């Protein structure tokens, strides 16, 4: 079902025509029409982050926003995109193309007047398909530093979705950060074979706990509940998940789509949109990645200072977190 979110009255944009790098920029006086196409349920944190950024723009009156979730991976994405392109003719379609890459790219090529902006493991295509991803390996590294400093067993756990490059780089960065402050750390990594299966993720987390892990990275939903049940520490993912277990969540590795969305809207409104890799907008320097507020009651002051120093070094460009997209050693 396609859903419409109420849109507040839009602030009228000034009708100004200027020239930037020989490209005419003409502001429009109506909100852009935007559609969100999500393969998973909107409760899944990855798609939820994109949806939240678009809803914020709708509530501010800058876009007219429709969306559909739980589209799946059996060919329905192509059907939905074609229907939306034909019947609604949006200015922009945001979504996730993982496991739907060919379908998204086919439709984008056939509707060159629509800006397609999709999470993807591939590159941009043609003149209208831009790609992005949750490049949050930097805060994952910082979260790993916290885990490495907090573990009492020298064993940490990572419960993740599927061993694809985008997921592997988060797990590897987390482990590298932990071993930065504690070289004795051993990491247990489990993949649940799904982007959204909280019950299986919880089961995997409990198995890691039984094997000695006492700090868990909840790359997937369900892990924090296991940590809370056993009275252990967890680190959330995608959004601030402290509300799920305030006494157990140390922090969360967060992704903010606002910088990406704002940039794309400005490009489309100005008539300067081109297909590109929007990677940089999902990193710390552009405000697209961060650690959520740290529960300082759980973290020694010295460790907090060490993590903050490293965060500042990343922000300034003095330290670069390595990108390792291979399957983590010993994962299952």
Order of alpha helices (4+ residues) and beta strands (2+ residues): beta-beta-beta-beta-alpha-beta-alpha-beta-alpha-beta-beta-alpha-beta-alpha-beta-alpha-beta-alpha-beta-beta-alpha-beta-alpha
